[in-house]
Amino acid sequence: SISGTAVDPFNDNTPADAGLCVYAADPSPALIGGDLDILASSVIEDAGAYTLEGVVTTSTLGLVVLVEPCEGAEEGATVYPSGTGVAADTYAGGTDVTEKVAYILSTAVVDAIDGNLAALGHVDGDGEPANFADGGGLINFILDAAESPVSGATVACAAGYCPAYYRSDAEGFSFTDEAGEATTATGSSGLAVMPGAPITTYTVSHPDLEFDSRTMGSLPGKALFVSMYEVTD
């Protein structure tokens, strides 16, 4: 089983509303162009609590806890389909995963992201105007060994088109500084937003810290929350 709480990291970790659907999914099929393989499903309960029973998998890539409006409830939804990774080593040997925090991305934040992307002239790999709402993407937190946000970091990928937009320290949710210039590295939140991110290997650069690389990517219409950590060895 996988259990824990679903919260909104951009709203003081407010618990998700009861009644949202939650799934355990294997991302492996996405590597060859497929969709997530749903392994178990449930519904968010009071205070954002969830439990997914009977999860059976051989995935060594990890799993994803996906929170989204239930079928038929999409109209007027306030939550964008949001996935959070579950590392394979946490369930190796059949171990239950407990106290797993699953993040949700509100449609209000998606609107803020897309307003910023439009203002900066974001385009897809074909050079066409694009947004996060349609293409999905990575919500990537860059963290040090103590799990604190890292400023001054940049993210790049090994293959494909993967521009990163960095949340600045300006008021509100913005990818520009107080002078209106696009930020070129993470601010105090450590956040990089990568719309339409392809499945490939991602690396972090920082003038003083070293980071693990990760193989990951996004799916259309879904946000995937990920964290990349400082290497201390």
C-alpha positions as CSV (number, residue, x, y, z in Angstrom):
1,S,0.0,0.0,0.0
2,I,0.9,3.7,-0.4
3,S,-0.6,6.1,2.1
4,G,0.0,9.7,3.1
5,T,-1.4,13.2,2.6
6,A,-2.0,15.3,-0.5
7,V,-1.2,19.0,0.0
8,D,-0.7,22.2,-2.0
9,P,2.9,23.4,-1.7
10,F,2.1,26.8,-3.1
11,N,-0.6,27.4,-0.5
12,D,1.2,26.7,2.9
13,N,0.8,23.0,2.3
14,T,-3.0,23.2,2.7
15,P,-4.5,19.7,2.5
16,A,-6.2,18.8,-0.7
17,D,-10.0,18.7,-0.7
18,A,-11.8,15.5,0.0
19,G,-13.3,13.8,-3.0
20,L,-10.4,14.1,-5.4
21,C,-9.3,10.9,-7.1
22,V,-5.9,9.5,-6.4
23,Y,-4.0,6.8,-8.2
24,A,-0.8,4.8,-8.0
25,A,0.7,4.5,-11.5
26,D,3.7,3.0,-13.2
27,P,5.5,5.5,-15.4
28,S,7.4,2.9,-17.4
29,P,5.1,2.8,-20.4
30,A,5.7,6.5,-20.9
31,L,9.3,5.8,-21.9
32,I,8.1,4.3,-25.1
33,G,5.4,6.8,-25.8
34,G,2.6,5.3,-23.7
35,D,0.5,6.6,-20.8
36,L,0.8,5.9,-17.1
37,D,-0.2,2.3,-16.1
38,I,-2.8,2.7,-13.3
39,L,-2.1,0.1,-10.6
40,A,-4.6,1.2,-7.8
41,S,-7.1,3.9,-7.2
42,S,-8.8,5.6,-4.3
43,V,-10.3,9.0,-3.2
44,I,-8.8,11.7,-1.1
45,E,-10.4,11.8,2.4
46,D,-10.6,14.5,5.1
47,A,-7.5,16.5,5.8
48,G,-6.0,15.3,2.5
49,A,-5.5,11.7,3.7
50,Y,-5.3,8.9,1.1
51,T,-4.6,5.2,1.0
52,L,-3.9,3.1,-2.1
53,E,-4.2,-0.6,-1.4
54,G,-3.1,-3.6,-3.4
55,V,-0.3,-1.9,-5.4
56,V,1.6,-4.7,-7.3
57,T,4.5,-3.7,-9.5
58,T,7.9,-4.8,-10.7
59,S,8.9,-1.2,-11.7
60,T,12.5,-0.3,-10.8
61,L,11.9,3.2,-12.1
62,G,9.6,4.1,-9.2
63,L,5.9,4.9,-9.2
64,V,3.8,8.0,-9.3
65,V,1.0,9.1,-7.0
66,L,-1.4,11.0,-9.2
67,V,-4.1,13.3,-7.8
68,E,-6.8,14.8,-10.1
69,P,-10.5,15.6,-10.4
70,C,-12.5,12.4,-10.7
71,E,-14.1,11.6,-14.1
72,G,-17.0,13.9,-14.7
73,A,-15.8,16.5,-12.3
74,E,-13.3,18.2,-14.6
75,E,-15.5,21.2,-15.4
76,G,-14.7,24.0,-12.9
77,A,-11.9,21.9,-11.3
78,T,-9.5,23.8,-9.1
79,V,-6.8,21.1,-9.2
80,Y,-4.6,20.3,-12.3
81,P,-3.7,16.6,-12.6
82,S,-0.6,16.3,-10.4
83,G,1.9,13.5,-9.9
84,T,4.5,12.9,-7.2
85,G,7.2,10.3,-7.6
86,V,7.7,7.3,-5.3
87,A,11.2,6.0,-5.3
88,A,11.6,2.3,-6.0
89,D,13.8,1.7,-3.0
90,T,11.0,2.8,-0.7
91,Y,8.9,-0.2,-1.7
92,A,11.6,-2.8,-2.5
93,G,10.7,-6.2,-1.2
94,G,7.0,-5.4,-0.8
95,T,7.4,-2.7,1.9
96,D,4.4,-0.5,2.4
97,V,5.0,3.2,1.7
98,T,3.6,5.4,4.5
99,E,3.5,9.2,5.2
100,K,4.0,9.9,1.5
101,V,3.3,13.5,0.7
102,A,1.6,13.9,-2.7
103,Y,1.6,17.5,-4.1
104,I,-1.2,19.1,-6.0
105,L,-1.0,22.0,-8.4
106,S,-3.9,24.3,-8.4
107,T,-5.4,25.6,-11.6
108,A,-4.8,29.1,-10.3
109,V,-1.0,28.5,-10.2
110,V,-1.2,26.9,-13.7
111,D,-2.9,30.1,-14.9
112,A,0.0,32.1,-13.3
113,I,2.5,29.9,-14.9
114,D,0.9,30.3,-18.3
115,G,0.6,34.1,-17.9
116,N,4.3,34.2,-17.3
117,L,5.1,31.9,-20.2
118,A,3.0,33.9,-22.6
119,A,4.7,37.1,-21.5
120,L,8.1,35.6,-22.1
121,G,7.1,34.2,-25.5
122,H,7.5,30.5,-24.6
123,V,7.3,28.2,-27.6
124,D,7.4,24.4,-28.0
125,G,10.1,22.4,-29.8
126,D,8.5,23.2,-33.2
127,G,8.6,26.9,-32.4
128,E,4.9,27.2,-31.8
129,P,3.4,29.2,-28.9
130,A,2.7,26.7,-26.0
131,N,1.5,26.6,-22.5
132,F,1.8,24.4,-19.4
133,A,-2.0,23.6,-19.2
134,D,-2.0,21.7,-22.5
135,G,1.6,20.3,-22.5
136,G,2.1,19.5,-18.8
137,G,5.6,19.7,-17.4
138,L,7.9,19.3,-14.4
139,I,7.6,21.3,-11.2
140,N,11.3,20.9,-10.1
141,F,12.5,21.8,-6.7
142,I,16.3,22.1,-6.3
143,L,17.3,21.2,-2.7
144,D,20.5,20.9,-0.7
145,A,21.4,18.0,1.5
146,A,19.3,19.4,4.3
147,E,16.3,19.6,1.9
148,S,16.4,23.4,1.9
149,P,15.8,25.3,-1.4
150,V,18.9,26.2,-3.4
151,S,19.2,29.6,-5.1
152,G,21.6,30.2,-8.1
153,A,21.0,26.7,-9.7
154,T,20.1,26.0,-13.3
155,V,18.6,22.8,-14.9
156,A,19.4,21.3,-18.3
157,C,18.6,18.1,-20.1
158,A,20.7,15.7,-22.1
159,A,18.4,15.4,-25.1
160,G,15.4,17.3,-26.6
161,Y,14.0,20.7,-26.0
162,C,13.6,21.6,-22.3
163,P,13.7,25.3,-21.4
164,A,13.6,26.0,-17.7
165,Y,11.8,28.9,-16.1
166,Y,12.9,30.0,-12.6
167,R,10.6,31.4,-10.0
168,S,12.0,34.7,-8.9
169,D,11.9,36.4,-5.6
170,A,9.7,39.2,-6.9
171,E,6.2,39.5,-5.4
172,G,3.7,36.9,-6.7
173,F,4.4,33.9,-8.9
174,S,6.8,35.3,-11.5
175,F,9.6,34.2,-13.8
176,T,10.9,37.7,-14.0
177,D,12.8,39.9,-11.6
178,E,11.7,43.3,-10.3
179,A,13.2,44.9,-13.5
180,G,11.0,42.7,-15.6
181,E,13.9,40.6,-16.9
182,A,13.6,36.8,-17.1
183,T,15.4,35.1,-14.2
184,T,18.3,32.8,-15.2
185,A,18.7,30.7,-12.1
186,T,16.6,29.5,-9.1
187,G,15.7,32.1,-6.5
188,S,15.0,31.5,-2.8
189,S,12.2,28.9,-3.6
190,G,14.6,26.7,-5.5
191,L,11.9,26.2,-8.1
192,A,12.4,25.5,-11.8
193,V,9.3,25.0,-14.0
194,M,9.9,23.0,-17.2
195,P,6.9,22.9,-19.5
196,G,6.5,20.0,-21.9
197,A,9.7,18.4,-20.5
198,P,10.8,15.4,-22.6
199,I,11.8,12.1,-20.9
200,T,15.5,12.2,-20.7
201,T,18.3,12.8,-18.2
202,Y,18.3,16.1,-16.3
203,T,21.3,17.7,-14.6
204,V,21.7,20.7,-12.2
205,S,24.5,23.2,-12.3
206,H,25.5,25.3,-9.4
207,P,28.7,27.3,-8.7
208,D,29.3,25.7,-5.3
209,L,27.2,22.5,-5.0
210,E,27.0,19.2,-6.9
211,F,23.8,17.4,-7.7
212,D,22.7,13.9,-8.8
213,S,21.3,13.6,-12.3
214,R,17.9,12.1,-12.9
215,T,16.0,10.4,-15.7
216,M,12.5,11.8,-15.9
217,G,10.0,13.7,-18.0
218,S,6.4,14.9,-18.2
219,L,3.2,13.8,-20.0
220,P,0.7,16.1,-21.7
221,G,-1.9,17.5,-19.4
222,K,-0.1,16.4,-16.2
223,A,2.3,18.1,-13.7
224,L,5.0,16.0,-12.2
225,F,6.6,17.2,-9.0
226,V,10.2,16.3,-8.7
227,S,13.2,17.2,-6.4
228,M,16.8,17.1,-7.3
229,Y,19.2,16.9,-4.3
230,E,22.7,18.0,-3.5
231,V,25.3,15.2,-3.5
232,T,27.5,15.3,-0.4
233,D,29.7,12.2,-0.8
